[in-house]
């Protein structure tokens, strides 16, 4: 009976944390869209600068999360805005060259995140080991991407994108499982940042796939 009571007490808290986190994800996505609109005429070089500043905001969130929730939320929204400005030149290019790829990638991303997010949220198996494997796989993928810059690999872009989707499927499952298991409401902005990054990376990988000639 004590176990049932404790479980019943945590379920509303879990649902509240879920709603808060996904609310932050929605706000961050809205800021991303605003940043993409503002930065649509910027150069790729300036976009790279905004990416660095966004990364600094993400790091700062880890230091502010236990000190000031308000500041952490501001940093999260700033992160979304800056990432949108960083990616804006790429999105503007595809909007002009292949707008259908943007819509297709967006729809595929929604289905992908919904499917793997639900699987991770419902999983009773600890996915921490899967996340560790995905992290090292991501490092290997980055190296593979650097090699592709200097070496022509047949179907290299497609292989890169498919591997990226596999890696972020693992991250998506892990992050949604963390969302179910966590009871720390202060962690909501950080969880939202992680899920937003999952969504963004999945979208960009799909965009590479659907924009291939």
Residue pairs with C-beta under 8 A, 6 or more apart in sequence:
10 183
13 183
13 185
14 180
14 183
16 185
17 179
17 182
17 183
17 185
17 188
18 179
18 180
20 185
20 188
21 179
21 188
21 191
21 192
21 195
22 192
22 195
24 73
24 76
24 188
24 189
24 191
24 192
25 192
25 195
25 196
25 199
27 76
27 77
27 80
28 76
28 77
28 79
28 80
28 192
28 193
28 196
29 80
29 196
29 199
30 80
31 77
31 78
31 80
31 81
31 84
32 80
32 81
32 83
32 84
32 87
32 196
32 200
33 84
34 81
34 84
35 50
35 80
35 81
35 82
35 83
35 84
35 85
35 86
35 88
36 84
36 85
36 87
36 88
36 91
37 84
37 88
38 81
38 84
38 85
38 88
39 46
39 47
39 50
39 84
39 85
39 86
39 88
39 89
40 88
40 89
40 91
40 92
40 95
41 92
42 50
42 85
42 88
42 89
43 89
44 89
44 90
47 85
47 86
47 87
47 88
47 89
47 90
48 86
50 82
50 83
50 85
50 86
51 82
51 83
51 86
53 82
54 78
54 79
54 82
54 83
54 86
57 75
57 76
57 78
57 79
57 82
58 75
58 79
58 193
60 75
61 72
61 75
61 76
61 79
61 189
61 190
61 193
62 190
64 71
64 72
64 75
65 72
65 186
65 187
65 189
65 190
66 186
69 186
69 189
72 186
72 189
72 190
73 189
75 189
76 189
76 192
76 193
79 193
80 196
83 200
87 200
87 204
90 204
91 102
94 101
94 102
94 207
94 211
95 102
97 211
98 210
98 211
100 210
101 207
101 210
101 211
102 207
104 206
104 210
105 203
105 206
105 207
105 209
105 210
105 211
106 203
108 206
108 210
109 199
109 202
109 203
109 206
112 165
112 169
112 172
112 202
112 206
113 172
113 198
113 199
113 202
116 169
116 172
116 173
116 176
117 172
117 173
117 175
117 176
117 195
118 176
119 173
120 127
120 172
120 173
120 174
120 175
120 176
120 177
121 176
121 177
121 179
121 180
123 173
123 177
127 170
127 173
127 174
127 177
128 174
130 170
130 173
130 174
131 170
131 171
131 174
133 170
134 167
134 168
134 170
134 171
134 174
137 163
137 166
137 167
137 170
138 167
141 160
141 163
141 164
141 167
144 160
144 163
145 160
147 153
148 156
148 157
148 160
153 159
157 208
157 212
158 209
158 212
160 208
161 205
161 206
161 208
161 209
162 205
162 209
164 201
164 205
165 202
165 205
165 206
168 198
168 201
168 202
168 205
171 194
171 198
172 195
172 198
172 202
175 191
175 194
175 195
175 198
176 195
178 191
178 194
179 191
179 195
182 191
